[in-house]
């Protein structure tokens, strides 16, 4: 376990996270600007907001954003595209284990530990969820030292990495309120994630790393996909997926 600052020493990784965080900046395309009727999510209906209340809401949102964003320098890098893959397993429980093994192999191929961080500075255990696989996964995070306030990052390799990813699979899949997470290394020019559908995504920022990841995918029988969709046995919904209301 490391701090967010330690996790973002890789400037490509830091720039990606910093750019992603600008999407949460309340100053960008604010919902309310002038007095009028707007939807109140707490009351579940439209109501009138005056300028004083709107200004107060904007101030609070901006304070929260500035408190949660990372202090990083955003640099522009040439983008070499996104690679998307999944594994040839339809049983979700087997899949969650195998995706962990794949990232362990990726760490070996890159000769680097993988670093995992949420795209926003909120605790990893910030959402409660009573779905059994998520309870098990959350307990695993606690067992490795994660407390209720920890919003830093994880730096892992080997068996620990495989086990971590197998558990993280359920936390990300089922906790809809939790921000996205991303992974990279201390030096490689890519950012990856395993999305809620279990698909493996790589955003590449050099031709060399793109070729390296494509070669890794071929050697490990990853299936290249065009569309990020659900591929497990069962209905189209995600069992256990919850959001904090």
N, C-alpha and C positions, 0 to 999 in steps of 0.2 A: 504494500500500500504506500502510495506517494502523494505529494500535494499536486494540485492542479498546475502550479507553476513549474514543478519538476517535470510533469507530464508533457508540457508544451514547450520544451526546449527545442524540439524539431520545428523549425520556422514554417515549413509547409503545413504541418499539423496545426500549429498555432494560428496561421492565417486562415486555414479552413474553418476552425472553430470560431475565430473572431468574426469571419464573414457570415457564418451561419447565425451567430448571435444577433447580428444587426436586424434580422427578421423580427426579433422581439422588441425592437426599439419602439416605444409608444409614440415617438415623434414622427415616425414614418407612417403616413396614411392613417391618422387617428380616426376612430369611429365617430367620436363626438367632437365638434368644434364650436358650434354656435347653439344658443338655446333652442330647444325643440323637443319633439317626442322621439324617444329612443327606447329600444327594448331593454327591460330590466330582467336579467337572468335569474335573480333571486326571487322576484315576484312572478316571473314567467308571463309578463305582459308588458306592453308599451306604457310609458308614462312620460311626463314632462320633466326635463332637466333644465335648470337655469344656469347662467354662466358661472356663478360662484361654485356650484356643485361640479360642473364640468372641469373647471380649473383645479379643484381639489382632487378630483379623480386623476387628472393628468399628472399632477404633482406626485401623488402616491405611486402611480405606475412608473414614473420616471425614476423615483428613488429606488423602487424594487429592481428595476432593470439595471441601474448603475451599480447596485449592490451585488447583483448576481453575475454580471458580465466579467469576463477575464480581461486583465490589463495586458493586452498583447498588441504588437505591431502587425498590421495587416499588409502583406505584400502580395503583389500579383504574380502568379506563375502560369506558364503555359499549360493548358489543360489537354491531356491526351485521351480523354474519354473515360467512360464507365464500363466496367466489366461486371456481368451478372451471371451467377452460377447457382445451381442447387445440387443436391445429392440424390442418388437413385435409391431412396428409401421412402416408402409410403407410410410406414408406422412412425408416428411422431415421437414416440418415446425412444425408439432406436435412433431416429434422426438426431434428436437432441444430444445423444452421446457421440454419434459419429461426427457431427459438426465440430464438437470439441476436439476430437482426434485430428480432424483436418487442420484446425488452426494450430494445434501442436506441431504438426508436420510443416506448416508454413513457417513457424518460428524457427524450426530446425533449418529449413531451406534458406532462410534469410540470415541465419546465424545471429539472431537478435531476439530479445524478449519483446513480447507484444504489450502495448500500453493501451488501456481501456479508460475512456472518460465520457461522462455525460456531456451533452452539448451545452448544458446550462448548469450553473453552480447551485444545485439543489441536492439534498441527501439521496443516496441510492435507495434507502429504505423509507422514502417519504410517502409511499402509497401502501395502505393495508389491502390485503387480498386473501380471501378465505378459500381459494382454489388450492387443492392439496399439493399439486406440483410447485405452486408458487410459495406456499408455506415452507415446503422442504428447501426450496432454493434460497428463500430469505433466511432461514435458519443456518444454511451453509455460509452465507455471507457473514452472519454474526459469529459463526465458529472460527472464521479466519480473521476476526478482529474488527469487523465493520460495526460501528455503533449507529445510533439513530441520527446523528449529526454529520456523519462522514459524507462529504461531497467531493472528495479527491479522486484519485485514479488508482488503478491496479496495474502492476508491472509483473508479468508472469512468463514462465516457460515450462516445458516438460509436462509431467503428469498434472501438476497444479494448474497449468493453463487449460488442459483438456477438461478437468473437473469444473473449473471456473466457468468456462464457456457453456458447458452442458447445463449448468444451473442458471447462468445469465440468460440463456435461451428462453426459459419460462418467465423470468422477471420482465423481460422486454416484450415478449409476446402477449402477456396477460395484463400488464399494468399500463393502461392507456393514458394515464395522467403523467407518467414518467417521460422526461425528455428522451430524444434519441441518444444512443451511445455510439461512439466511434472508436476505432483502434488504428494504431500505426506502430512505428518503432522510434527509436531515438534519432534515426537518420534517413530512413527510406522515404521516397517521395510518392507516397500513396496514403489514402485514408480508406479504411474498410468498415463495414458493419454487417451484422446479420439482422435482417429486418424481422418484423412480426410474422411474416410468412415463412421464415426460415431460410430465405434466400441470401446468398453471400454476395455483397456488393463491394467493388473496388473502384475508387476514384483515383486516376493516375495522373501524375504531374511530371513524368519523364518518359521518353520512349523506351529507355533501358528497363525501368521498373515495369512498364506495361508488358514488354516481351517476357520478362522474368515471371510475372504473374500468370500470363497465358501459358507458359511452359509448365509452371507448377500445376495449373488446372488440368492440363492434358495428362501429365504424369500421374495425377491422383484421381483421374476419371471423373472430374467435375463436369456437370452438364451445363453448357452455356445456354442461357435463356434470353428471350427478347422482352417478355412481359413478366412483371413481378406479381405473381398470383399464388393463391393457396394451392398446394399440391399434395395434401395429406388425405388419407382415407377418412370419410365422414362428410358432414354437411359443409356448407360454405362459411358458416360462422366460426368464430374463434372461441372455443369453449374456455371459460374462465376469465375472459377479457373483461376488465372492469375499469371504471374511471371514478375518481373522487368527485363527488357532487357537493 
